[in-house]
Amino acid sequence: MKNIRKKFVVYIALLSIPFVNQSIQAKQPNSVAEFINQISSITAKAIIQEAYIKASNTGGGDRFGFSVALSGNTLIVGASSEDSNSTGINNDGDNNLAFGSGAVYVFVRENGLWSQQAYIKASNAQFGDQFGVSVDISGDTIVVGARFEDSAGVGVNADESNNSAANSGAAYVFHRVGTIWSQQAYLKASNTDLGDEFGESVAISNNTIVVGSPKESSNATEINGDDSDNSSVRSGASYIFTRSGSVWSQQAYLKASNAQASDSFGTAVSISNDTVAVGAIDEDSSAININGDETDNTASKSGATYVFVRDAFDEWSQQAYIKAHNTDSDDQFGFSLAIDDDILVVGANFESSNETGVNAPGNDNSALNAGSAYVYSRIGVTWGFDAYLKASNTDAGDEFGLSVDISGNQIVVGAYVESSASNGVDGDQSNNNALLSGAGYLFKFDGTQWQQESYLKAFNTDSGDLFGYDVAISGDSIIIGAQGESGSATGINPIDDNLAGGSGAVYVYIDDSIFADDFE
């Protein structure tokens, strides 16, 4: 028989969640069995909300939830516009003397209960750096991007005090031993230059980090080319760093095979083991599907995604050049990316077809910027198209696909400006009474095809919350960031109000199949 104490911990945790609590207040359960019966009756759908999370130093305009990442029971949240001037780990976050310096928060879950483990600032936190604009986690290691950091340093652990390269950008690596976090590395590009925005995107897998720099301007192509010629303005680049022991070094400098000015290669990056995907949202070719003609620039800003692989000798090469099956100008295919082993998800938030569901034709552009996501899979070294995902309530301007993530056979997609006023899971999608409130969509692969499983909204849906601006999924847990949410409270599951505009919040959902496992 399974642990009864764990059952009561889950029971107590769920009672602290506003919408669950309200649903069972009428008849308080007298036993775990009765509680499970009640929960089953109010959670006929697969997903329930586990937590509503706010920063420990909530402030208006902080944009907590701008970026999120999840690994097991550790959640990372970026607040790119947080304002304190503290540096390092767990220092004073109560002053607002460094506007827009940014911060990152670490939360951990134990027995179903979340708590904040760390409040992290850059070692050189300064006004406007936007530390936390991007985050990722692998095991006990975090990487954080600060796209507007200004130092002119080059390489790993360079001098961070010289601010002569405005908006060159940086990334920071933090490592946990036990429950204690410390900064392990400060990463700069090998060709640091002003305006490159290195750190716009970051990703980590085990001992490898990839950092995107979408406004980098060299005219190099492919791997480890000449990075000193800035004649291809904002073509973009990405950088691979690897760790040996606790020491990081740059392993590769990635450019697109068809790098051109203003392609924005590096807007999004993702990594899984020895495979890296890089999005170039402003790439212009009219090619379709896999490895098409990349030289025809007749579909302006249609976007592209590039897949790179590393061999046994630590050499990188481009494996695939991926376009949508319905390539069109301004779709920004590659704005978001997620890769898990041999499955790749690509978001195109400005794609404009008016269809709904999975694998519609995608040729009717009557819903401007409705957005979509695309799924690809690899067999051996060959990539193929698997699925074309649209929202169940497609509408113009929703930007479905601005954020995506994948874990095994589950994909979550964010549509941060979707506008229905429904609350919770699988509510009414048909009205648009909460402008820019946002939504999340869960898709699952049933062994044959992808299909939408759930439609996710906040329990406190409100206009302008931007729920779904970033998303994450790991195992049975789904994270939705709402950088525009306006509650002024702090901590876990506080009372909700709207007194701190744009403070931001994060919502945790779990698949209630855990109950079947725990209460058999």
N, C-alpha and C positions, 0 to 999 in steps of 0.2 A: 504494500500500500504506500502511496506517495505521501510526502511530507505535509501534514495538516497545518503546521505552522506557516509554511509557504503559502498555503491557500488563504489563510487569514491576512497575511501581508498583502497579497494581491487584492483581497476584499477591501482592506482599509485604504489602499492606494486608490482604488477606483471610486470609493466614496468621496475622495477629495476632489474628484473631477467634476466641475460644475454641472455639465449636462447629464452625466450618469447619476450623480447625486439627486438631481431634481427628478429623474425618472423613477427612483425607487423610494423617495421620501414618504410616499403615501402609505407604504407598508414595509417597515424596517424588517429585514430578515432575522430570524432567530437562530439560524445555523448556516454553515457553509453550503450545505446541500440546498437549502431554501434560497440562499443568495445566488447560487449558480442557476437555479431555475428562473429566478427573476432576471438575471443578466441575460440568459438565453432568450427570454421573451423580448428584451429590448435591444438585442443585438442579433437580429435575424440576419443582418448582413455580416460579411466576413470581417470587417474592420471596425475597431473601436478606438476612441481617443484615450491615450494613456496619460499625457501630460501637456500642460500649457506652461511654457518656460519663458521667463523674462531675465534680463541681466541683473546682476547684483547692484549695479549703479545706474539703473534706468534713467535716461535723459531724453528729452524731446529732440528729434532729429538724429539720433545716434545710428539708426538703421540696423539694429540688432536683427540678425536673420538675413542680412544681405548675402551671406554665403554660409553653407552648412556642409558638414561631412560626418559620416558615421562609420564606426568600425566596432562591431559587437556591441558592448555596453558603454562605449565612449563616444560622446557627441561633441563636435567642434562647431562653434558658432562665431562667425565674423560680424563685427559691427564697424563697418568701414568709416563711419562718420562720428564715432565716439571721440570725445574731446579732452580727456584728461592728459596731463603732461607727464605722468609717471612713466617709468621705464621698467623693463624686466618682469618678474613674476610676482603676483599677489601684493603689489604695492598700492598706494592710495589711488583710488579711482574716482574720488569725489569732487575734485576740482575740474574746471572746464577751461584750462589755460592754453590748451593746444588744439584749437578747433580742427576737427577732421583728421586728427592724427590716427585714429582707429584703434581697435582692440579686438582681442579674441578671447573667448570663454570656453572652458572645458567642463563638461558635465559627465558624470558617471552614474550608472544605474546599478543598484544592488537590491535584489529581491523585489523588483518592480518599482522601486523608489529612486527618483533622480535627485542628485545634489550637485552643486557646483564644486569642482575640484581645483580650478585655477582661473585666474584672471591674468591675461598675458598681454604685455605691451612690447613694442620693438625696443631693442637696446638703444636706438637713437631716435625715439619717437619725436616727431616734429609736426608742426602745423601742416595740414593738408596732405599728409603722406598716404592716407587711406590704407593703412595696415589692416588686413582682414578682408580686403576686396575679394580675395580668393583663399580657400583653405582646402586641405586634404589631410587624411590620416591613414597610416598603415601601421597596425600594431601599436607600439608605444612611441611612434614618431609622427610629428606634425610638420607640415610645410605651410607657410603663410605668405601670401603675396602682398606687396605694398607698391602699387603701380606708379604712384606719384612721389616716391622717395627720391631724393635729389643728389645723393653723393656721387662723386666721380670715380669711386673705387672700381677696380677691375678684379674679377675672379672671386675666390672664396676667402672670407675673413679679411677683406681689404679694409683700408681706412674708411670709416663710415662718417667722418666728421667734416669732410670737404663737400659743401653743397653747391658745387659749381656746374652740376649737370642736372638741371631742373627736369623733373619728371622722368628721369632715366629709369627709375624703378629698382626694386630689390625684392629678394625672398629670404625668409628666415626659417631655420630648422630648429625645432624643439624636440627634446627627448625626455621620456619619463622613466625613472627608476623607482619602483614601488609606487608611491603616490606623489612623488616629487618631480616637477618639471624644471628643466633648465634649457637655455639656448645652446644649441650644438654648433650652429653655423650661420653665417651671414653670407648670402649668395648674391653676386653681381655677375653680369654678363662678361664674356671675354672681350667684348668690344663696346663697353658702356658708352652711351651717348645720350645727350639731352633729348627728351621727348620720346624715348623708345618704349616706355611703359612696360618694362620687364617686370613680370609678376602679375600682369593682368589675369593670367590663368596659371594654375599650378596643379600638379598631380604627383602622387607617390605610390610606389609599389615596392615593398620590402626595402632594398637598399638603393633604389633608383628614383630620382626625381626628374620631372620634366617641367620646365618653366616657359610660358609663352610670352613673347614680346612683339605684339602685333604691329607696332609702329617702328620697329627696327628697319633700316633703310639700305642694307647692302644689296648689291646686284648679284650676289652669289646664288647658285642653285644647288640643290641636293645636299650632300653631307660634307661638312668640314671644309667648305670653300673659303675663299678670301672674304673676310668680314670687315675689311677696312674701307671699301669703296661704297660711299653712301649715295650712289647715283640712281637707286631704285627706291624712291621715298615711300615709306610705310608699306613696303612689300611684306615685312614681318619675318620673324625667326622664332625658333624654339631651341632650348638648350637642355642637354641631358647632363645630370650630375649623378655620381655614384659614391657610395660610402664603403670604405675599407676600415674595419674597426669603428672608430668614431670620427674618422677624417673623410671629408667630402672633397671631391675634385670634379672638374668638368670633363665629361667623356666625349661629348659630341655637340656639334653645332648644326642644327637642321634647318634647311631651306626647302621650299617647294621645288618640284622638278620643273615647274613653269613659272617660277617666281617673277612677279611683275609689280610695278609701282601700285600702291594703294590696295593690294590684295588682302591685307590684314591677316596674314598667316600667323597663327598663334593666339587668335581670339579665344579659342577654347583648346584645351589639351586633356587627354586621358591616357592612363597607362594600366596595363595588366601584365605583370611579369616582364617578358621581353618584347612586348608589343606596345607601341605608342600611336595614338591617333591625334592629329592636329587639324583644327578647323581654320579655314580662310574664308571669312564670310563675304568678302568683297571681290573674290575671284570671279572672272567674267566669262568663262568659256560656256558654250552651249552644249557641251557633251552631255550624254546621259549614261547612267549606270556605271559600270566598273571599267576603268582603264580606257576611256574613250579619248577622242581627239581633244587635247588640252590647249590647242593653239588658236582655236576660233573664239575670239572675244566678242561674240555678238549677243551675249546674255549678261548684261552688266549687273554686277553684284548678285549673281545667282548663288555663288558660294560653292565651295568644294571641301572635301575632307581627304586627308592623306594618311596612309598607314605605313609606319616604319617598323622594322623588326631588327633585333640584335642577334648575331650568330654566336657560336661558341668561342669565337676569338674576340668578342666584345666590339665587333664591327657592325655598324648600323647601315641599313639600306632601305630604300622605299619599296614597299611591297604592293601598294595599291593606291590608285587615284580614283576617288569615289564621288560621283555626282548623283543627284536625284533622278528617278525615272521620269519625272515631269519637270525637269529643269526649266526655270523661268527667271527672268530678270527680277532683281530685288528680293528674292526669296531668303537670302542669307542662310543657306544650307551650311551647317557647321557652326552655328552660333552656340550650340551646346553639344557635348559629346559624353558618352559613357561607354567603356569597354570592359567586358568581363570574359576572360579567356578568349573564346572564338566568336563572341557575339558583340556587335557594335551597334549603338543607338546614336542617331544623329538628329538633332533638332533644327527645324527651319521655321523660326517664329514669324517670319513675314510671308510665308507661303499662303496662297489666297484661294484655294479651292473651297467650295461650299459643301463638300460631302461630309458625312459623319461615319464613324466606325472604322473598321479595319479593311484595308485593301479595296477601297473605292477607286475608281479610275484616276481621279485627281486632276482632271483637265478643265474643270469649270472654275474660272477665276472670278467669281462673283461675290466672294467674301474676303475683301481685302484684309490682309494681315491676320487672317484667322489662325494660321500656323499649322504645322504638322510635325511628325517625327517618323523616322525611317529606321528599319531594323535590317542589319546585314549579318551574315554568318560566314565563317571560314571553314573550309574542309581542306586539310593539308595546307597549301599556300594560296589557295584560290578563294576569293571572296565572292559571295553572291547575295542578291537582294532577297529578303525574307518577307518583310511586311511594311505596309504604309499605314501609319496610325493617325487617325483624326479623333477629335473630341466627339463625345456622344451628343453634345449640344453646340456644335460648330457655329461661330458667329464672327462677323467681321470685327477685327481689332482685338480679339482675345489673346493673340500671341501664344497660342498653344505650342509648346516646344522651346520656349525661352530657356527652360531648364529640363534636364533629363538625368535619370540614373538607372542603373541596372544591378540586380543581384540574382544570379541564377536564372530562374524562369520568370522573374518579375521585373517589370519596368514601371517607373513612376515618371509622369510628365507634368510639368507645371504650366499653367496658363495664367500669368499673374495679373492680367487685366480683364479676365472673365468677370461678369457682372451680376450673376444671380444672387438673390438674397437668401438662399437656403442656408441651413446650418447643419453641421455634422456630416454623416455619411449617407450618400445616395438620396439626398433630398430633391426637391423640385428644381429642375435645371432650366425651366422654361421662361422664367421672368428675368428681367434685367434691371431690378430695382435697387441694386447695391453696386453702383458704378465702380469699376476697378477694384472690386473686393478680391478677386482671384480665386482659382480653384486648382486642385490636383486630380490626376487621373491614374488609376492603377490598372495595368495590363498584366495578364498572366498567359504563359504558354501552356496549353493543355496536352502537349505531346504531339499535336497535329498543327495547331494554329495559335496565333496570338488573339486574345479577345479582352475587351474591357471588363474588369472585375468590379471596380468601385469608382465612385465620383466623390471627391473629398472636399469638404468646406470646413472652415473654422467653426467652433461652437459659438463664437461671438462675431460672426460675419458682419463687416461694416464697409461702407464705401471707402476706397482709397487704401485699404490694408495691404494690397499687393501680395496676397497669399499665393505662394507658388513661385515667387521670384527665384528661389533656389530650392532644390529638393535633394533628398538622399534616401537610400534604402540599403539595408543590410539585414539579411535573414528575414525575420518576421516584423521588423520595425521600419516604419516610414517616417521621414522627417520632412516637414514643410516649413520653410522660412517665409515670414510675412514682414518684410522690412518697413512697410508703411503703417503697421498696427500701432495704436496710440495709447495703450494702457500705461499708467504711470507707476504701477506696482513693481515689485522686485521679486525674484526668486521663482519657486515652483508652485504652480496652481494657485496664484493669488486671486484676489477679487478683481474682476475686470472693470476698468473705467476708460474714458477717452480723454484723459487730461494731459497727455504728453505726446503730441502729434509726431508721428514718424519715429517713435522710440523703437518700435519693432518687437516681434515676438517669434517664437518657434513652437511648433505643435508636433507632438509625437503620437503616432498611431501604431497599433499592433494588430496583427492577424489573430482573431479570437480562436483559431484552431489550437492555440496554446492551452485553452481551457480543456479541450478534449484530451490533450496529453496529460494535463495535471490532475484532472478530476475523474479519470476513469475508475 
